Amino acid sequence: MKQPRDAAALAASLTNAANAPLPLPERATALLQRTETPPQTEQTETRQSKKAAKVKIMPDTVGITLRPTRELLNDYTIAAAERTKAKGRVVSAQEIMLEVLERGRPKVQK
């Protein structure tokens, strides 16, 4: 196959362009030149400790899909609505389903 006329020149210009650093915008250049970091204050340390304290430990769970009948789902939804009114916070039908499953589960001896 015959090469195009300026293939060598094109290859050389592409190589030079690939090896040349990209010019950064003025703002990005100024940010990169500022290498010193401000000293950490106690306030930032307390923020970090508060964030660490607020981390929730999630139980080890596995996602599954249930396909209950409409009637069964309606029963759980009504029970969830009643419990939501009683407790003053939202209780989902899935929470009630899990409670029922846990109550009906036989205890495994270890």
N, C-alpha and C positions, 0 to 999 in steps of 0.2 A: 504494500500500500504506500502510496506517495505521501510524504509529509507536506503540510502546508508551508508556504514560503517563509514565514516569520516564526516558525515553531520554536527555534532556539532563542530568539529574542523575547518571545512571550514567556517561555520558561524562566529565563533569567530575570525578567521584571517581576514575575510572580514570586520567585524565590526571594528577591530583595524585599518585596513588600511583606512577605511572611516573616522575614527576619527583623524588620524594622519595628520598634515599639510604637504602639498606638498613642496618638496625642490625647491626653485627658482634658476634659473641660476645666476651666479655671478653678471652679469651686472644689472639684475632686482633687485637683493638684494641691490646693491649699490645705485640704483635710489630710492628705497623705504626708505633707511636709510637717504637720504638727504632730510630732512623735511622742511628746511627753503626755502622760495621762494625769488627770487631777488626782490628788491624794484622796483615798477613801475616808469618808467621815464616819462617825458613829451612826449617823442617821441612815446611811446606806446599809450599814451592817445590820441595824435593827429591822430595816425593811426586808432584808434577805432572811433574817431569822423568823420574821412573821410569815413570810411566804413558805418557809420550810415547815413551820408549825401548822399551816393550814392545809398541808397535803393530806388528802384523804387516802386511807388504805382501803383499796377495793378488794372485795372478796373474790376468791378464785371461782369464776363462773365460766360457763360455756354457752354460747348462743345456740338456740334451737328454734325451730318454727313449729307452732301448734296450729292445727286447723280444726277448732271446735265447731260444733253445729251452731246454727244461728241462735237456737233456743238456749244452749249452754252459755254462749258468749253473752247473751242478753241477761241471763241470771247473774253472771259475774259482774257485768256492768252495773246492774241495779244494786248489787251488794256493795260495789265500789262507791257508788253515789251515796248510799246510806252511810257508809263509813266516813266518806269525805265530810258529810254534814255533821256527823258525830264528833270527829276529831278536829275539824276546823282546818284541815290541810288536805291537799289532793292525794287521794289513794287510787291507784290505777287498778284496773281489772287484772292486769298481769301480776300485781303484787298479791292479790287474793288467790289467784291460781297457784302461785308459788307456795303460799301458806298451806293451801289444801294439799298440794303434792307433798310437802314436807311432813304434814301430819299423817298422811297415809303411808309414808315410807317406812318399811320395816327397819328396825335398828340392827345394824350389822355389828357383830362382835369382832373386835380386833385382837 
